[in-house]
Amino acid sequence: GDKVAVNAILDDPDIQAVSFVGATATAEYIYRTGCAHNKRVQALGGAKNHMIVLPDADMEQATDAIMGAAYGSAGERCMAISVAVAVGDQVADDLIERLSPQVRGLKVGPGTDPDVEMGPLNNKQLYDKVMGLIDTGVKEGAELTVDGRGLTLQGYENGYFMGGSIFDRVTPDMEIYKQEIFGPVLSVVRAPDYGAAVDMVNGHEYGNGTAIFTRDGDAARHFANAAQIGMVGINVPIPVPMAFHSFGGWKRSLFGDHHMHGPEGVRFYTKLKTMTARWPTGIRSGAEYTMPLM
């Protein structure tokens, strides 16, 4: 609902806990307001998920992973890969060469068609936002190697359809890198080495999910420990854990102390209670001056 509905929930004294998934600004507002009303709050915000591709990676596997993770659901999911961090120009050039024809060939259409690979955006507001950010990326100097703007489908002229887009040579100071686009737009960033790639992942304000594609177990282990991100994938582009594990990011991707699902989810929706009892059988007579452990 709108802010009126949200505030009604946050103000209601009978509601003791609030869980939310949405935009970061809204998540932060709900967290601050809910805490001020002495509520338990679990507010999941935005994401900008990076996937590092090392020179030793299986490039065919990495390309397929990016296609599914960046363009599945038209990029409208919090775990979408929206930034591919290529370590070295050769890796970046190879990725662009492999990805470009596949992105141009995406079959876009209504979700009722079983052969469609990518459906429309959810609403006009989002459509306009994504189109505007593509325009911004061009103005900022990123190379738009595949342009998804201007797509029209016969019979669906009023739908919010667009093709997939790829930006190359994106840099961290660009708005298309900073913002969660939430659409079928992939940014390729070129890192000179592995260390710079990790710094890029950790330097972003969001920390929802990340992935690394490599054949090097040592690099994968180091990345899993070094990444300041809530969910890490090794040769897995969308590292969503099974529901009996907990789900959630770090930094400005999550406001609150508990993640969703699994043990964290149970802790969020429950209160701990302890009971200390003693029965008269076998109790020694007289006072005891230690903790009642028997």
Backbone as CSV, one residue per row, in Angstrom:
resi,resn,N_x,N_y,N_z,CA_x,CA_y,CA_z,C_x,C_y,C_z
1,GLY,0.811,-1.200,0.000,0.000,0.000,0.000,0.847,1.253,0.000
2,ASP,0.191,2.403,0.111,0.911,3.667,0.104,1.404,4.006,1.510
3,LYS,1.916,5.226,1.664,2.508,5.618,2.944,1.485,5.645,4.064
4,VAL,0.237,5.952,3.733,-0.814,5.971,4.755,-0.980,4.582,5.365
5,ALA,-1.028,3.569,4.502,-1.171,2.194,4.989,0.055,1.764,5.786
6,VAL,1.227,2.138,5.287,2.465,1.778,5.986,2.511,2.416,7.371
7,ASN,2.188,3.687,7.439,2.212,4.374,8.735,1.184,3.805,9.704
8,ALA,0.046,3.366,9.178,-0.968,2.753,10.040,-0.424,1.489,10.691
9,ILE,0.328,0.710,9.918,0.942,-0.503,10.466,2.004,-0.135,11.501
10,LEU,2.828,0.845,11.157,3.924,1.218,12.052,3.436,1.857,13.343
11,ASP,2.267,2.505,13.293,1.725,3.172,14.482,0.876,2.253,15.357
12,ASP,0.428,1.131,14.806,-0.504,0.261,15.520,0.205,-0.430,16.688
13,PRO,-0.245,-0.210,17.915,0.424,-0.820,19.072,0.254,-2.332,19.144
14,ASP,-0.739,-2.876,18.443,-0.946,-4.322,18.477,-0.002,-5.070,17.536
15,ILE,0.617,-4.367,16.608,1.566,-4.989,15.680,2.958,-4.868,16.280
16,GLN,3.573,-6.007,16.544,4.845,-6.006,17.258,6.050,-6.195,16.351
17,ALA,5.823,-6.663,15.118,6.943,-6.896,14.203,6.507,-6.575,12.781
18,VAL,7.421,-6.029,11.999,7.135,-5.648,10.617,8.243,-6.184,9.721
19,SER,7.852,-6.900,8.661,8.800,-7.399,7.664,8.490,-6.743,6.327
20,PHE,9.532,-6.328,5.616,9.334,-5.571,4.375,10.413,-5.932,3.365
21,VAL,10.035,-5.930,2.075,10.983,-6.042,0.969,10.624,-4.972,-0.047
22,GLY,11.586,-4.148,-0.426,11.302,-3.101,-1.400,12.479,-2.169,-1.569
23,ALA,12.192,-0.932,-1.948,13.234,0.058,-2.197,13.976,0.415,-0.914
24,THR,15.241,0.757,-1.054,16.074,1.041,0.110,15.565,2.227,0.921
25,ALA,15.156,3.293,0.258,14.672,4.467,0.990,13.456,4.115,1.840
26,THR,12.562,3.303,1.279,11.379,2.883,2.027,11.760,1.938,3.160
27,ALA,12.688,1.025,2.874,13.141,0.082,3.902,13.749,0.817,5.090
28,GLU,14.551,1.822,4.808,15.175,2.583,5.894,14.133,3.357,6.693
29,TYR,13.146,3.916,6.005,12.073,4.645,6.698,11.292,3.706,7.614
30,ILE,10.941,2.532,7.101,10.186,1.565,7.902,11.006,1.114,9.104
31,TYR,12.296,0.902,8.880,13.156,0.466,9.987,13.231,1.535,11.082
32,ARG,13.516,2.757,10.695,13.663,3.832,11.682,12.344,4.103,12.412
33,THR,11.255,4.153,11.648,9.961,4.456,12.261,9.484,3.305,13.138
34,GLY,9.648,2.089,12.637,9.242,0.929,13.424,10.018,0.810,14.719
35,CYS,11.333,1.027,14.656,12.149,0.961,15.873,11.761,2.051,16.861
36,ALA,11.402,3.222,16.333,10.977,4.313,17.215,9.698,3.965,17.958
37,HIS,8.900,3.052,17.375,7.671,2.593,18.026,7.889,1.264,18.761
38,ASN,9.163,0.937,18.998,9.525,-0.249,19.777,9.067,-1.540,19.107
39,LYS,9.109,-1.569,17.779,8.753,-2.787,17.044,10.022,-3.483,16.561
40,ARG,9.917,-4.759,16.362,10.975,-5.501,15.706,10.803,-5.320,14.194
41,VAL,11.869,-4.955,13.490,11.762,-4.651,12.061,12.808,-5.432,11.275
42,GLN,12.352,-5.965,10.169,13.196,-6.680,9.215,12.868,-6.063,7.853
43,ALA,13.733,-5.171,7.350,13.427,-4.419,6.133,14.522,-4.636,5.100
44,LEU,14.181,-5.365,4.047,15.133,-5.657,2.984,15.009,-4.610,1.881
45,GLY,16.141,-4.030,1.500,16.158,-2.952,0.521,16.691,-3.377,-0.830
46,GLY,17.366,-2.455,-1.492,17.807,-2.651,-2.871,19.041,-3.525,-2.990
47,ALA,19.460,-3.709,-4.244,20.611,-4.563,-4.527,21.290,-4.095,-5.809
48,LYS,22.541,-4.415,-5.912,23.305,-4.214,-7.146,24.315,-5.345,-7.198
49,ASN,23.858,-6.495,-7.647,24.640,-7.718,-7.510,25.707,-7.833,-8.601
50,HIS,26.949,-8.043,-8.161,28.097,-8.152,-9.054,28.457,-9.623,-9.270
51,MET,28.899,-9.929,-10.468,29.440,-11.257,-10.769,30.832,-11.076,-11.352
52,ILE,31.833,-11.563,-10.629,33.220,-11.474,-11.082,33.525,-12.649,-12.006
53,VAL,34.153,-12.358,-13.128,34.578,-13.400,-14.065,36.096,-13.345,-14.169
54,LEU,36.764,-14.385,-13.675,38.217,-14.457,-13.722,38.677,-15.026,-15.064
55,PRO,39.938,-14.787,-15.440,40.424,-15.269,-16.740,40.368,-16.778,-16.914
56,ASP,40.394,-17.527,-15.807,40.384,-18.988,-15.927,38.972,-19.564,-15.949
57,ALA,37.954,-18.723,-15.916,36.570,-19.217,-15.869,36.189,-19.910,-17.168
58,ASP,35.239,-20.823,-17.074,34.619,-21.420,-18.259,33.728,-20.340,-18.871
59,MET,34.156,-19.758,-19.979,33.466,-18.596,-20.528,32.074,-18.939,-21.056
60,GLU,31.907,-20.133,-21.555,30.570,-20.531,-22.013,29.618,-20.627,-20.823
61,GLN,30.101,-21.232,-19.746,29.284,-21.332,-18.537,28.984,-19.949,-17.969
62,ALA,29.987,-19.078,-17.939,29.793,-17.732,-17.399,28.801,-16.936,-18.238
63,THR,28.889,-17.080,-19.554,27.962,-16.362,-20.440,26.530,-16.818,-20.218
64,ASP,26.332,-18.121,-20.165,24.980,-18.643,-19.926,24.448,-18.174,-18.570
65,ALA,25.337,-18.146,-17.579,24.920,-17.719,-16.241,24.484,-16.261,-16.249
66,ILE,25.240,-15.416,-16.927,24.881,-13.996,-16.991,23.566,-13.806,-17.726
67,MET,23.374,-14.527,-18.812,22.130,-14.379,-19.577,20.915,-14.663,-18.702
68,GLY,20.960,-15.756,-17.978,19.817,-16.104,-17.135,19.654,-15.176,-15.950
69,ALA,20.786,-14.799,-15.328,20.724,-14.005,-14.102,20.450,-12.532,-14.364
70,ALA,20.859,-12.027,-15.520,20.656,-10.605,-15.823,19.325,-10.336,-16.505
71,TYR,18.869,-11.283,-17.339,17.693,-11.012,-18.175,16.471,-11.854,-17.818
72,GLY,16.642,-12.857,-16.967,15.479,-13.577,-16.477,14.568,-12.653,-15.700
73,SER,13.258,-12.821,-15.887,12.268,-11.938,-15.246,12.492,-10.475,-15.622
74,ALA,13.110,-10.249,-16.782,13.418,-8.893,-17.275,14.242,-8.097,-16.267
75,GLY,15.046,-8.814,-15.467,15.888,-8.137,-14.487,15.142,-7.617,-13.280
76,GLU,13.868,-7.980,-13.155,13.036,-7.442,-12.066,13.043,-8.379,-10.861
77,ARG,14.203,-8.596,-10.298,14.304,-9.396,-9.080,15.532,-8.934,-8.302
78,CYS,15.424,-9.032,-7.002,16.466,-8.466,-6.152,17.773,-9.231,-6.239
79,MET,17.766,-10.436,-6.792,18.983,-11.216,-6.913,19.523,-11.236,-8.339
80,ALA,18.987,-10.407,-9.215,19.483,-10.340,-10.589,20.944,-9.888,-10.600
81,ILE,21.723,-10.444,-11.513,23.078,-9.949,-11.739,22.978,-8.747,-12.668
82,SER,23.351,-7.590,-12.164,23.273,-6.377,-12.980,24.640,-5.811,-13.333
83,VAL,25.703,-6.358,-12.717,27.066,-5.918,-13.017,27.950,-7.145,-13.225
84,ALA,28.572,-7.224,-14.400,29.572,-8.253,-14.662,30.943,-7.601,-14.552
85,VAL,31.743,-8.063,-13.604,33.081,-7.507,-13.397,34.080,-8.432,-14.081
86,ALA,34.566,-7.996,-15.230,35.513,-8.794,-16.001,36.928,-8.440,-15.569
87,VAL,37.701,-9.444,-15.179,39.075,-9.211,-14.741,39.982,-9.284,-15.964
88,GLY,40.357,-8.113,-16.455,41.196,-8.023,-17.644,40.387,-7.700,-18.887
89,ASP,41.001,-6.947,-19.798,40.308,-6.553,-21.025,39.967,-7.746,-21.909
90,GLN,40.820,-8.757,-21.910,40.548,-9.922,-22.751,39.269,-10.625,-22.313
91,VAL,39.084,-10.759,-21.018,37.861,-11.377,-20.501,36.653,-10.521,-20.855
92,ALA,36.778,-9.208,-20.704,35.665,-8.308,-21.021,35.297,-8.387,-22.496
93,ASP,36.300,-8.343,-23.361,36.029,-8.407,-24.803,35.363,-9.726,-25.174
94,ASP,35.834,-10.806,-24.561,35.253,-12.127,-24.829,33.799,-12.170,-24.372
95,LEU,33.525,-11.634,-23.190,32.151,-11.615,-22.686,31.230,-10.813,-23.600
96,ILE,31.667,-9.627,-23.994,30.844,-8.784,-24.865,30.568,-9.492,-26.181
97,GLU,31.588,-10.130,-26.728,31.421,-10.835,-28.007,30.434,-11.989,-27.882
98,ARG,30.457,-12.679,-26.767,29.556,-13.812,-26.565,28.142,-13.353,-26.199
99,LEU,28.050,-12.339,-25.347,26.742,-11.912,-24.849,25.921,-11.163,-25.892
100,SER,26.558,-10.321,-26.671,25.824,-9.405,-27.555,24.835,-10.100,-28.481
101,PRO,25.244,-11.136,-29.231,24.253,-11.776,-30.107,23.136,-12.479,-29.347
102,GLN,23.450,-13.000,-28.167,22.409,-13.675,-27.387,21.388,-12.677,-26.842
103,VAL,21.866,-11.518,-26.410,20.944,-10.501,-25.896,20.076,-9.960,-27.026
104,ARG,20.679,-9.731,-28.183,19.888,-9.255,-29.330,18.844,-10.288,-29.743
105,GLY,19.149,-11.556,-29.513,18.245,-12.620,-29.931,17.221,-13.035,-28.900
106,LEU,17.184,-12.370,-27.746,16.193,-12.710,-26.722,14.781,-12.610,-27.290
107,LYS,13.990,-13.628,-27.028,12.599,-13.596,-27.476,11.767,-12.901,-26.407
108,VAL,11.290,-11.711,-26.738,10.523,-10.889,-25.808,9.051,-10.967,-26.167
109,GLY,8.208,-11.117,-25.162,6.778,-11.192,-25.426,5.993,-11.377,-24.146
110,PRO,4.704,-11.629,-24.260,3.861,-11.816,-23.070,4.213,-13.103,-22.341
111,GLY,4.057,-13.072,-21.034,4.399,-14.233,-20.230,3.523,-15.440,-20.464
112,THR,2.392,-15.249,-21.134,1.505,-16.377,-21.433,2.041,-17.242,-22.559
113,ASP,3.035,-16.756,-23.296,3.639,-17.522,-24.386,4.767,-18.369,-23.813
114,PRO,4.664,-19.702,-23.873,5.688,-20.560,-23.265,7.054,-20.452,-23.928
115,ASP,7.116,-19.919,-25.146,8.395,-19.795,-25.841,9.115,-18.483,-25.540
116,VAL,8.457,-17.594,-24.852,9.042,-16.288,-24.546,10.128,-16.437,-23.484
117,GLU,11.243,-15.730,-23.689,12.354,-15.767,-22.735,12.347,-14.578,-21.776
118,MET,11.726,-13.483,-22.197,11.700,-12.296,-21.345,10.397,-11.540,-21.548
119,GLY,9.695,-11.276,-20.452,8.420,-10.583,-20.516,8.569,-9.085,-20.359
120,PRO,7.463,-8.385,-20.117,7.495,-6.926,-20.004,7.927,-6.474,-18.619
121,LEU,8.181,-5.178,-18.520,8.362,-4.574,-17.211,7.008,-4.423,-16.537
122,ASN,7.041,-4.247,-15.228,5.827,-4.333,-14.425,4.849,-3.188,-14.663
123,ASN,5.362,-1.978,-14.827,4.476,-0.819,-14.928,5.180,0.315,-15.666
124,LYS,4.417,1.341,-15.992,4.962,2.459,-16.765,6.019,3.230,-15.988
125,GLN,5.812,3.380,-14.697,6.790,4.108,-13.892,8.159,3.439,-13.957
126,LEU,8.186,2.111,-13.817,9.447,1.383,-13.901,10.018,1.452,-15.312
127,TYR,9.145,1.301,-16.309,9.579,1.369,-17.707,10.267,2.707,-17.984
128,ASP,9.649,3.781,-17.561,10.221,5.113,-17.780,11.543,5.276,-17.029
129,LYS,11.618,4.711,-15.821,12.853,4.799,-15.042,13.997,4.082,-15.754
130,VAL,13.737,2.862,-16.231,14.779,2.086,-16.905,15.223,2.783,-18.187
131,MET,14.265,3.250,-18.970,14.601,3.961,-20.203,15.428,5.208,-19.893
132,GLY,15.057,5.913,-18.832,15.791,7.113,-18.451,17.215,6.813,-18.024
133,LEU,17.413,5.697,-17.310,18.757,5.331,-16.877,19.622,4.883,-18.047
134,ILE,19.027,4.258,-19.048,19.796,3.937,-20.254,20.262,5.229,-20.921
135,ASP,19.374,6.195,-21.031,19.754,7.507,-21.575,20.888,8.122,-20.753
136,THR,20.781,8.004,-19.433,21.809,8.555,-18.549,23.153,7.878,-18.775
137,GLY,23.142,6.552,-18.929,24.380,5.824,-19.172,25.076,6.271,-20.442
138,VAL,24.302,6.516,-21.480,24.874,7.003,-22.739,25.508,8.375,-22.525
139,LYS,24.813,9.247,-21.811,25.330,10.598,-21.555,26.589,10.559,-20.692
140,GLU,26.665,9.564,-19.800,27.826,9.469,-18.911,29.060,8.911,-19.615
141,GLY,28.887,8.372,-20.817,30.034,7.889,-21.570,30.213,6.393,-21.606
142,ALA,29.299,5.635,-21.026,29.375,4.177,-21.136,29.032,3.760,-22.567
143,GLU,29.607,2.655,-23.018,29.377,2.175,-24.383,28.143,1.271,-24.408
144,LEU,27.094,1.723,-25.061,25.867,0.932,-25.173,26.030,-0.017,-26.350
145,THR,26.544,-1.213,-26.069,26.845,-2.156,-27.142,25.601,-2.866,-27.659
146,VAL,24.599,-3.014,-26.812,23.295,-3.545,-27.236,22.231,-2.626,-26.657
147,ASP,21.364,-2.112,-27.532,20.354,-1.130,-27.134,18.970,-1.765,-27.210
148,GLY,18.330,-1.913,-26.045,17.007,-2.535,-26.002,15.859,-1.563,-26.128
149,ARG,16.148,-0.299,-26.310,15.090,0.701,-26.443,14.427,0.601,-27.818
150,GLY,13.203,1.066,-27.864,12.521,1.149,-29.152,11.857,-0.137,-29.609
151,LEU,11.801,-1.141,-28.751,11.154,-2.399,-29.135,9.638,-2.243,-29.114
152,THR,8.986,-2.681,-30.173,7.520,-2.720,-30.215,7.078,-4.104,-30.651
153,LEU,6.000,-4.578,-30.050,5.450,-5.887,-30.392,4.061,-5.699,-30.968
154,GLN,3.834,-6.312,-32.111,2.528,-6.194,-32.755,1.446,-6.778,-31.846
155,GLY,0.422,-5.989,-31.628,-0.662,-6.400,-30.750,-0.444,-6.030,-29.302
156,TYR,0.773,-5.586,-28.970,1.093,-5.205,-27.584,1.778,-3.834,-27.564
157,GLU,1.311,-2.951,-28.420,1.948,-1.637,-28.545,1.870,-0.822,-27.254
158,ASN,0.895,-1.095,-26.431,0.750,-0.357,-25.173,1.399,-1.068,-23.986
159,GLY,2.065,-2.180,-24.265,2.744,-2.904,-23.187,4.096,-2.292,-22.873
160,TYR,4.635,-2.649,-21.727,5.908,-2.074,-21.278,7.056,-3.023,-21.617
161,PHE,7.180,-3.304,-22.911,8.206,-4.226,-23.391,9.453,-3.459,-23.808
162,MET,10.599,-4.058,-23.533,11.859,-3.525,-24.036,12.828,-4.682,-24.196
163,GLY,13.787,-4.525,-25.082,14.796,-5.550,-25.274,15.896,-5.442,-24.237
164,GLY,16.761,-6.441,-24.215,17.895,-6.399,-23.306,18.940,-5.398,-23.771
165,SER,19.642,-4.814,-22.819,20.695,-3.843,-23.120,21.988,-4.248,-22.418
166,ILE,23.111,-3.895,-23.041,24.432,-4.109,-22.438,25.229,-2.815,-22.519
167,PHE,25.751,-2.403,-21.391,26.714,-1.305,-21.342,28.100,-1.883,-21.101
168,ASP,29.086,-1.404,-21.854,30.483,-1.775,-21.623,31.231,-0.552,-21.102
169,ARG,32.359,-0.829,-20.444,33.232,0.224,-19.906,32.488,1.145,-18.929
170,VAL,31.681,0.522,-18.101,31.004,1.249,-17.027,32.003,1.459,-15.890
171,THR,31.919,2.592,-15.238,32.814,2.900,-14.115,31.990,3.188,-12.859
172,PRO,32.594,2.998,-11.679,31.832,3.136,-10.429,31.261,4.522,-10.161
173,ASP,31.720,5.542,-10.873,31.188,6.881,-10.641,29.920,7.164,-11.438
174,MET,29.504,6.231,-12.285,28.326,6.433,-13.130,27.046,6.069,-12.382
175,GLU,25.972,6.774,-12.688,24.682,6.509,-12.050,24.172,5.113,-12.382
176,ILE,24.437,4.639,-13.601,23.952,3.300,-13.966,24.658,2.221,-13.161
177,TYR,25.818,2.551,-12.591,26.501,1.616,-11.702,25.996,1.753,-10.272
178,LYS,25.745,2.967,-9.850,25.348,3.208,-8.465,23.929,2.739,-8.184
179,GLN,23.012,2.972,-9.125,21.595,2.723,-8.871,21.182,1.295,-9.218
180,GLU,20.179,0.818,-8.503,19.526,-0.438,-8.881,18.558,-0.123,-10.017
181,ILE,18.859,-0.622,-11.215,18.038,-0.295,-12.384,16.740,-1.083,-12.374
182,PHE,16.801,-2.349,-11.973,15.627,-3.222,-11.887,14.982,-3.410,-13.260
183,GLY,15.815,-3.673,-14.235,15.356,-3.921,-15.593,16.407,-4.720,-16.345
184,PRO,16.155,-5.045,-17.616,17.065,-5.906,-18.388,18.274,-5.150,-18.927
185,VAL,19.080,-4.638,-18.023,20.251,-3.842,-18.391,21.462,-4.389,-17.643
186,LEU,22.488,-4.803,-18.384,23.716,-5.332,-17.788,24.843,-4.322,-17.970
187,SER,25.562,-4.062,-16.896,26.748,-3.204,-16.955,27.991,-4.074,-16.865
188,VAL,28.892,-3.932,-17.832,30.167,-4.644,-17.805,31.240,-3.669,-17.337
189,VAL,31.880,-4.029,-16.233,32.941,-3.209,-15.650,34.253,-3.960,-15.824
190,ARG,35.283,-3.247,-16.200,36.590,-3.864,-16.432,37.498,-3.594,-15.231
191,ALA,37.964,-4.665,-14.602,38.877,-4.552,-13.463,40.261,-5.018,-13.897
192,PRO,41.317,-4.323,-13.486,42.660,-4.725,-13.921,43.138,-6.035,-13.308
193,ASP,42.645,-6.360,-12.117,43.081,-7.587,-11.459,42.016,-8.036,-10.458
194,TYR,42.265,-9.195,-9.865,41.300,-9.773,-8.925,41.072,-8.867,-7.720
195,GLY,42.140,-8.300,-7.172,41.998,-7.441,-6.000,41.115,-6.241,-6.263
196,ALA,41.272,-5.633,-7.431,40.440,-4.480,-7.785,38.983,-4.892,-7.938
197,ALA,38.751,-6.095,-8.451,37.379,-6.591,-8.611,36.708,-6.771,-7.250
198,VAL,37.428,-7.341,-6.297,36.876,-7.536,-4.952,36.600,-6.188,-4.286
199,ASP,37.526,-5.254,-4.451,37.323,-3.920,-3.877,36.077,-3.261,-4.453
200,MET,35.823,-3.503,-5.728,34.643,-2.927,-6.371,33.362,-3.502,-5.754
201,VAL,33.348,-4.800,-5.565,32.187,-5.453,-4.951,31.949,-4.899,-3.550
202,ASN,33.016,-4.811,-2.778,32.884,-4.368,-1.389,32.640,-2.870,-1.264
203,GLY,33.005,-2.110,-2.282,32.851,-0.668,-2.219,31.457,-0.168,-2.512
204,HIS,30.602,-1.024,-3.057,29.239,-0.584,-3.384,28.389,-0.532,-2.120
205,GLU,27.425,0.395,-2.106,26.606,0.560,-0.900,25.689,-0.628,-0.643
206,TYR,25.352,-1.386,-1.681,24.483,-2.543,-1.502,25.312,-3.806,-1.292
207,GLY,24.740,-4.753,-0.576,25.465,-5.987,-0.296,24.546,-7.184,-0.247
208,ASN,23.688,-7.319,-1.250,22.704,-8.404,-1.228,23.322,-9.729,-1.658
209,GLY,23.708,-9.842,-2.927,24.294,-11.073,-3.434,25.462,-10.785,-4.351
210,THR,26.327,-11.771,-4.534,27.450,-11.654,-5.457,27.865,-13.048,-5.884
211,ALA,28.668,-13.119,-6.947,29.120,-14.418,-7.443,30.499,-14.267,-8.061
212,ILE,31.222,-15.369,-8.105,32.502,-15.415,-8.800,32.525,-16.655,-9.672
213,PHE,33.019,-16.507,-10.892,33.164,-17.637,-11.797,34.647,-17.858,-12.049
214,THR,35.114,-19.044,-11.661,36.528,-19.371,-11.718,36.707,-20.873,-11.607
215,ARG,37.880,-21.356,-12.037,38.264,-22.749,-11.788,39.262,-22.839,-10.630
216,ASP,39.618,-21.699,-10.069,40.634,-21.612,-9.027,39.973,-21.693,-7.653
217,GLY,40.135,-22.827,-6.997,39.522,-23.009,-5.687,40.057,-22.050,-4.640
218,ASP,41.330,-21.705,-4.733,41.913,-20.777,-3.769,41.291,-19.390,-3.910
219,ALA,41.119,-18.932,-5.147,40.487,-17.627,-5.377,39.041,-17.637,-4.894
220,ALA,38.350,-18.739,-5.156,36.952,-18.841,-4.738,36.828,-18.795,-3.225
221,ARG,37.717,-19.516,-2.533,37.673,-19.526,-1.066,37.994,-18.136,-0.514
222,HIS,38.994,-17.497,-1.092,39.345,-16.151,-0.633,38.176,-15.192,-0.835
223,PHE,37.534,-15.271,-1.995,36.425,-14.367,-2.289,35.254,-14.597,-1.342
224,ALA,34.960,-15.860,-1.069,33.843,-16.173,-0.175,34.046,-15.540,1.199
225,ASN,35.295,-15.465,1.645,35.589,-14.865,2.947,35.732,-13.347,2.871
226,ALA,36.250,-12.845,1.766,36.551,-11.412,1.658,35.342,-10.579,1.275
227,ALA,34.386,-11.170,0.576,33.237,-10.406,0.090,32.367,-9.927,1.250
228,GLN,32.128,-8.636,1.310,31.264,-8.057,2.347,29.819,-8.047,1.850
229,ILE,29.332,-9.238,1.569,28.031,-9.439,0.937,27.307,-10.560,1.677
230,GLY,25.991,-10.467,1.767,25.229,-11.441,2.535,25.146,-12.825,1.926
231,MET,25.130,-12.904,0.592,24.979,-14.196,-0.081,25.995,-14.280,-1.217
232,VAL,26.822,-15.313,-1.194,27.922,-15.455,-2.145,27.746,-16.741,-2.941
233,GLY,27.921,-16.648,-4.253,27.859,-17.816,-5.117,29.210,-18.097,-5.747
234,ILE,29.590,-19.353,-5.809,30.801,-19.777,-6.506,30.363,-20.599,-7.708
235,ASN,30.529,-20.021,-8.884,30.022,-20.598,-10.136,28.511,-20.806,-10.079
236,VAL,27.851,-20.018,-9.260,26.387,-19.985,-9.146,25.987,-18.519,-9.252
237,PRO,25.294,-18.117,-10.316,25.054,-16.689,-10.537,24.051,-16.053,-9.586
238,ILE,23.044,-16.812,-9.172,22.032,-16.286,-8.255,22.087,-17.132,-6.988
239,PRO,22.884,-16.708,-6.001,23.143,-17.561,-4.832,22.042,-17.502,-3.781
240,VAL,20.834,-17.860,-4.177,19.726,-17.907,-3.219,19.778,-19.245,-2.485
241,PRO,19.950,-19.241,-1.178,20.039,-20.506,-0.452,18.678,-21.186,-0.333
242,MET,18.712,-22.463,-0.029,17.473,-23.183,0.234,16.754,-22.529,1.408
243,ALA,15.438,-22.692,1.448,14.616,-21.953,2.415,14.963,-22.264,3.864
244,PHE,15.576,-23.410,4.124,15.918,-23.706,5.515,17.220,-23.018,5.934
245,HIS,17.867,-22.304,4.998,18.933,-21.371,5.361,18.335,-19.971,5.352
246,SER,19.075,-19.012,5.848,18.552,-17.652,5.913,18.929,-16.856,4.671
247,PHE,18.070,-15.904,4.310,18.201,-15.103,3.094,18.268,-13.630,3.475
248,GLY,19.245,-12.927,2.947,19.318,-11.492,3.200,20.703,-10.943,2.962
249,GLY,20.769,-9.638,2.715,22.032,-9.005,2.394,22.656,-8.279,3.568
250,TRP,23.718,-7.551,3.252,24.425,-6.720,4.213,24.328,-5.267,3.767
251,LYS,24.940,-4.418,4.545,25.021,-2.981,4.241,23.622,-2.403,4.016
252,ARG,23.425,-1.629,2.957,22.130,-0.967,2.765,21.120,-1.848,2.021
253,SER,21.401,-3.135,1.983,20.424,-4.081,1.441,19.538,-4.674,2.527
254,LEU,19.874,-4.431,3.791,19.064,-4.967,4.891,19.144,-4.039,6.097
255,PHE,17.991,-3.675,6.610,17.912,-2.887,7.839,17.250,-3.762,8.898
256,GLY,17.978,-4.025,9.967,17.465,-4.899,11.008,18.503,-5.934,11.386
257,ASP,18.183,-6.736,12.375,19.133,-7.708,12.903,18.930,-9.120,12.373
258,HIS,17.782,-9.396,11.775,17.478,-10.762,11.359,17.212,-10.842,9.861
259,HIS,17.763,-11.881,9.235,17.483,-12.167,7.836,16.157,-12.922,7.715
260,MET,15.752,-13.166,6.463,14.519,-13.912,6.216,14.801,-15.415,6.185
261,HIS,13.744,-16.182,6.348,13.784,-17.641,6.202,14.698,-18.294,7.246
262,GLY,14.643,-19.616,7.280,15.534,-20.392,8.114,15.510,-19.994,9.578
263,PRO,16.591,-20.283,10.294,16.641,-19.973,11.733,16.440,-18.489,12.028
264,GLU,16.985,-17.616,11.161,16.825,-16.179,11.379,15.355,-15.769,11.292
265,GLY,14.638,-16.338,10.326,13.220,-16.028,10.186,12.410,-16.482,11.385
266,VAL,12.747,-17.655,11.905,12.052,-18.162,13.095,12.305,-17.234,14.279
267,ARG,13.550,-16.794,14.428,13.872,-15.892,15.545,13.125,-14.570,15.419
268,PHE,12.967,-14.094,14.186,12.297,-12.807,14.002,10.834,-12.874,14.423
269,TYR,10.163,-13.955,14.072,8.724,-14.046,14.320,8.370,-14.686,15.657
270,THR,9.357,-14.965,16.475,9.081,-15.577,17.777,9.816,-14.818,18.880
271,LYS,9.400,-15.086,20.121,10.084,-14.536,21.284,10.632,-15.680,22.120
272,LEU,11.822,-15.481,22.633,12.411,-16.491,23.502,11.818,-16.393,24.908
273,LYS,11.597,-17.536,25.482,11.148,-17.591,26.873,11.943,-18.693,27.568
274,THR,12.403,-18.422,28.762,13.066,-19.459,29.552,12.235,-19.756,30.786
275,MET,12.251,-21.009,31.204,11.514,-21.416,32.396,12.468,-22.166,33.313
276,THR,12.531,-21.745,34.541,13.348,-22.419,35.540,12.413,-23.038,36.575
277,ALA,12.480,-24.361,36.725,11.548,-25.063,37.623,12.321,-25.996,38.546
278,ARG,11.680,-26.304,39.656,12.277,-27.246,40.595,11.160,-27.977,41.311
279,TRP,11.311,-29.258,41.504,10.299,-30.061,42.178,10.837,-30.543,43.515
280,PRO,9.960,-30.746,44.480,10.432,-30.988,45.859,11.165,-32.294,46.068
281,THR,10.959,-33.306,45.221,11.571,-34.610,45.472,13.092,-34.509,45.431
282,GLY,13.708,-34.953,46.490,15.160,-35.030,46.517,15.867,-33.726,46.782
283,ILE,15.150,-32.672,47.090,15.803,-31.388,47.338,16.386,-31.389,48.745
284,ARG,17.591,-30.918,48.844,18.207,-30.821,50.161,17.525,-29.728,50.970
285,SER,17.528,-29.935,52.272,16.946,-28.911,53.150,17.946,-27.784,53.345
286,GLY,17.427,-26.636,53.663,18.294,-25.495,53.923,18.459,-24.598,52.714
287,ALA,18.928,-23.398,52.977,19.114,-22.416,51.906,20.355,-22.734,51.088
288,GLU,20.312,-22.338,49.825,21.467,-22.468,48.940,21.853,-21.076,48.465
289,TYR,23.153,-20.817,48.411,23.632,-19.484,48.058,24.391,-19.469,46.729
290,THR,24.125,-20.466,45.900,24.690,-20.513,44.549,23.546,-20.573,43.551
291,MET,23.889,-20.494,42.265,22.855,-20.591,41.232,22.164,-21.945,41.338
292,PRO,20.834,-22.000,41.198,20.093,-23.269,41.357,20.279,-24.165,40.137
293,LEU,21.379,-24.889,40.124,21.705,-25.717,38.973,21.252,-27.156,39.125
294,MET,20.932,-27.583,40.327,20.545,-28.980,40.550,19.059,-29.152,40.262
